[in-house]
Amino acid sequence: MLTPSYSEHPFAQYIRLLGKGRQGSRHLTQEEAYQSMKMVVANQVEPIQLGAFLMLMRVKEETSEELAGFTQAIRDSFQLPSQLVEVDLDWSSYAGKRRHLPWFILSARLLAQNGIKVFMHGTSGHTKGRIYTDDILPLLGIKAASSLSEAAAQIQQHHFAYLPLRHLCPKLQDLIELRPLLGLRSPMHTVVRLLNPFNAPYVMQGIFHPNYRSVHQEAALLLKYPYLAVIKGDGGEIERDPDVECLVQGIHDSKLFDELWPAMFKQRHSKEEDMQPQNIVALWRGDYDDDYAIAAVIGTAAIALKLMQRATTIESAQELAQQMWNNRLISK
């Protein structure tokens, strides 16, 4: 009796390209990455295929072409509101903080209070022992959006909105939550930082591993993002560590650039012994004093201001951010 023949699953070709051995495997082209992720988002992939695909990608590490293809497929799946809002700055928040509080949230708030429309998207809970944006915003009286339409309305009214990934793209949230099961991060932890759903002209990204800066930079160029700043942020978030030099790699008017920002202190600060989330509220209100925290807020805002051409030099960007901090409305 002959063994029945089975037709190959359409997604199998992408697994084969990645896993055909040392001589036969190769990276995906941008178009192949686009088509494969299009199938993933449409739930046209079997769970066993998805696990194999993600881990093969993790072992070899993703290229800028693959990231651009994955990202574009996900961007094409978004259901944007009919009444589009103009967003100035896209800000991803996916890492969480474990050594210091997420002071960068106050940087984004400071920019929003000065008329810059900031859209923040992120997730939480995938790594134990970290404090996430979701944990802090309620303390500041900021309600997370539950859809792109609600986020657009909040941006129109308050110049700021935060949308959790579970509402932005539930499938991506499912993939992020595979980390405890697989024991490793997947390319999706990189892709989410590139999403820029509202197609903001200016994009900020924080990464943890320094070698990923150039990959993000080149992927964003393939996605035709005109302005981008990528930093090795504290804990992997978009937060400048004021104790050390900060290399900003990015895109200015569709051209790659590297820029080194000097440390803001001569001596390093010690890790926060007791991270009390309420201190973020207290710092904004002026009831709590921490020179590291204030420098982190001002330094991070300054990078955004320089990226957005609100200032022409590092020094003038920091001066402008300092003025914004000194003149902030603490009641808002």
Helices and strands as residue ranges (DSSP letters): H 12-19, H 21-24, H 30-41, H 47-60, H 64-75, E 89-93, H 104-113, E 118-122, H 133-136, G 137-140, H 148-158, E 160-164, H 165-168, H 170-176, H 179-182, H 188-191, G 192-194, E 202-207, H 212-222, E 227-232, G 234-236, E 246-252, E 255-261, H 278-285, H 291-307, H 314-326
